[in-house]
Amino acid sequence: MLKIKRRNKKHRWQHLQASIRDTSILLREFRAPLLWFSIAVVGGGILFNFISSLVHEPVNSLAESIYIVLTLTFLQPPNRDFPNNIFLQLFHFLMPLIGIVMLAQGLADFGSLLFNRRTRSKEWEMAVASTMKKHVILVGLGHLGYRVALKLHEMGESITVIEFNANADTLNQARNLGIPVIHEDATRPAALEAANIGRARTIILASQNDAMNLQIALKARSMNPQIKVVVRIFDDDFAHALQDQFGFIALSATEMAAPVFAAAAAGVDVTNPISVEGQLLSLARLTISEDAPFADKNVGYVEDNYHLNIVLQRHDHTSEMHPRDKSPLHAGDVIAVLGGPEQLNQLLHDNEGS
């Protein structure tokens, strides 16, 4: 029950972050119309104040002149008598037209984009991606890619997707989660740049084409030498060769559990899973962070609460195989844990203090 409440709270926070990001981008996209409208109102107020002084129908201050022009723009009568001078009278007829021309279309577009995400263009998705940092880029939104996206979303990761098939059934479902999906060919450097690869932490290649996955992986590493690469490869031997030669995390056809991909992308050193009575088990290594809820607990606490086994603990340069239940855990300790993908994902998420 506590995990469910924590997960729901995390999802609400994710949606709030996505909404704030969307609104800030909308304001940035419409800054030009807002700027010109502000110039028209302030400039009109200054001109109104100047003319009213010349024709001996003065207002109390420049601020009041600007306020008069602003109220006229929105078809609201000012708190004063209708002027006698023809030039001041023109403000009553011209400012509403200026307001309609400058604001109506902009407000209509703003509302459409704000409340209907499906109408947004590729440029919009690129704008959303440009605001991200230390995020995960997922290439391919097929059955595996979509399940990986869901797992990463559940773990609280920021994700950007590149998908060439604009008609993918999962595209709108991903966007409804607040995940930007860029319709582009990921083999083109421009597509990776659109996903803000320079500031990304990890890229996952989840398409069914080994050659294309390798091509994109090499381009991604050349554009961001520090990026972690998780690549789907159908051939087991080829997957192991990529790990040895390039340092990629290459998962073969026998290792295609979405949680394993998600765990690898999120920073856990995960071994190839083995199947024990139909259950996938992997050995993962992680360093306990200061924010982890199990820091300063003991081995038994972790094993009981996360339903996995700690097979090694390293503390102060000393390693202990199969530590006792009462062995204390400290921030900075390295532990090797054997468990299923779901349990490992939860342990990683909590270790990050999320």
Buried (B, 14 or more C-beta within 10 A) or exposed (E): EEEEEBBEEBBEEBEEEBEEBBEEBBEEBBEEBBEBBEEBBBEBBBBBBEBBEEBEBEBEEBEBBBBBBBBBBEEEEBEEEEBEEEBBEEBBEBBBEBBEEBBEEBEEBBEEBEEEBEEBEBEBBBBBBBBBEEBBBBBBBBBBBBBBBBBBBBBBBBBBBBBBEEEBEBBEBBBEBBBBBBBBEBBBBEBBBBBBBEBBBBBBBBBBBBEBBBBBBEBBBEBBEEBBBBBBBBEBEBBBBBBEEBEBBBBBEBBBBBBBBBBBBBBBBBBBBEEEEEEBBBBBBBBBBEEBEBBEBBBBBBBEBBEBBBEBBBBEEEEEEEBEEEBBBEEEBEBBBBBBBBBBBBBBBBBBEE
